[in-house]
Amino acid sequence: MSDYLVNQIKATPNIEVRVSTDIIGGDGKDRLERITVRDKARNVVDNVPTELLFALIGATPQTDWLDGMVQRDAKGFIRTGHDVDLDAFPPSRGPMSFETSVPGVFAVGDVRFGSTKRVATAVGESAGAVQNIHQYIEDGLRAVMGKRQSPAALGIECQSASKFDPRSACNFDPLWRRVLAVAIAPSELVGVAETARARVVV
């Protein structure tokens, strides 16, 4: 939660702050009338009259399932981009903006270290991650295909007819699959699948 919100809450006399407390239930006839809370420090359950409930999520990243897989800070937020320890990366490049310590694994939104914790920001980061993923796939295809014949030489129409251009429409659905099927021997397709794989953590 932002500092200005914390300060406003502290300064508002009709707001009661309960720390170390979980909401474990809600009840009412036609609408919310009460919530059930558990004080974890005292192990006490209490019913509180309530008409409205606002859920603030994202403060705790819930990334324990990634322990030992990607770099995280002490609170569990996933490190991406320039916050990643570069020792985890091949010497040829560093991580892209939303790429984690594992090449090809990306993180956006509240789970990301240093994120703004806003819905609009998470949406924008997701669009940026898609761009990162496209670049990751293109780089993988370029590495696997090397100097093989161009799509034009193989009789495949492409935006870039004179030479193989990794940025052209040939590398995106559905045309790039046709390029792979023709330009790469079946024995190499497993390598392509491994190289071009990208995953996103949201």
N, C-alpha and C positions, 0 to 999 in steps of 0.2 A: 504494500500500500504506500502511496506517495506521502511524503512528510507533511505536505500542506493539509491532506485529509486527516492524518493522525492528529495534527494540531487543532484542526477545527472540531474534531470529535471530542478531544480533551476539553475544549473551551465551551462546549455545549452542555448546559446543566441538566437537561432532561434526557441525556444519553448515558446509559449504564454500560460500562465496558466489563465484560467477563472474559478473562484470559484462561487459557488451557481448558476451553469448553467446546464440546462438540454438539451440534444439533443432531439428534438421533431420531426425531419423529415430528410429525405435525398432525393436527386434528381440527375438525370443524364440520358444521353441517353443510351449508351451501358455499362456504368460503373458509379461508384459514382463520382460526380463532385462537389457537394456542400452539406452541411448539414445546417439544420435550428436549431438554438439554442435559448433558452429562458433564459435571465438573470432574475432569480427569485427575486433578491434584487431590481432591477430597473423596473421589469416587462416589459422588452424590448425584442423583437424578432428580430433576425439577421440571415442573410444568410452568410455562411462562405465557400469560395472555399476550397474544400477538395478532395483529391484523394484516401486517405486511412483512414480507421477507425478501431481502436483497442478498443474493449470493455473489460473493466476491471470490473468484477462483484465480489460480495462477500464482499465488504467493508461494506455494509449495510445489515444486516441479513434478513430483511423483515419478522420478526417473530411476528408482532403485533397481528396476529390472535391467538397466543398462550398465550396472556396476561392472567395471573391468572390461567393458566393450568400447566405450568412447570416453574421452576426457571430460570430466565434470568438475565444477568448483566444490568447495566444502559444503555448500547447501544443496548440491545436486543439479545445478543448472549446467546445461551442455555447452561446452566451449566450441565456438565456430570461428572460421576466418582467421583474422590476425591474433585471436586469443588462443589459438591452438599451438601446442608445443610442436615445432616444426620437425623434430626428430622422428615423428610418426609418418612423415611424408617422404615420397621419393625425391631425390635431389633435383629432379627436373622441374619441379613446380611446388608452390605452396598451396594451401587450401583456398578454395573460392569462398566468397562472402558467407555463405550459409552451409559450408561443408564442415563436417566434424573432423575429429582426429583420425577417422577411418575414411580413406578415399572412397567416394561414391555414396557416403551416408550423409544426409543433410538434415538440419534441424531449423525450425522456424517457430515463432510465437513465444508464449510464456516460458517454455522449457529452455529457451536459449539464453545463455549467459549474456548479460548486458542489454536484453530486450526492454522495450518501453512498457510492456504489459498493457497494451491497448488492443482492442479488436481490430481497429483500422490498421494499426501497425502490423499485426499478425497477417492480415490479408495482403498487405503490400510485400511483406517478407516472403509469403508463399509465391507470389508472382516472381520475385527475385530468385527464389530457389528453383522454380521451373526453368528459368534461364540458365542457372548453374547446371542443372541436370542435362539440358540440351548440350551445353558446352562439354560436359563430362562424357556424354555419349559420343559426340563428334570426335573428341580427342581419342577415345578408345577405338573408334572405327578407323581413324587416321593411322593410329599405331599398328593396328592389325593389317590393314589393307596395304599400307606402304605405297609402293610405286606400281601397283597392279594396273591393269588396263582400265581405261576410263569407261564410264557408262556408255558414252557415245560410241566408243570402239566396240563395245559389246552389243550395240544395237538398241540401247535403252535411251529413250528420249529424256532429256534433262534440261533444267534451266541453264546449266552451264555445259553446252554441248562440246566445247573445244577441249576441255580437260576436266578431270575429277575435282570438284570443288566441295570440300566437306561442309561448307555453309549453305549449299544449294538444297533445293527441295528433294534431291535424290536421297538424302539421308533421313527423311521423315516419312511417316506413314502416309500412303502405303508404298511409295516408290523405293524408299531406302531398303526395304526388305527384299525387293526384287534385285536390287544392286548386290546385296550380300549373297543372295542365292546363286547369282551368276558369277560374281567376281571372286568368291571365296570357295575353296574346295570343301566338301562336307566334313572332312576330318578337322577342319579349322573352325567350324561353326561353334563348337563348345568353347573355344577360346574367345570368340566374339561375344558369346553370351556372358561369359565371365567378365570380359573387359567393359562391356557396355551396360552392365547392371547398375542401377541407381536406386537408392531407397531414401525415403523421407520420414523423419520423426516429427510429428506435429503435437 
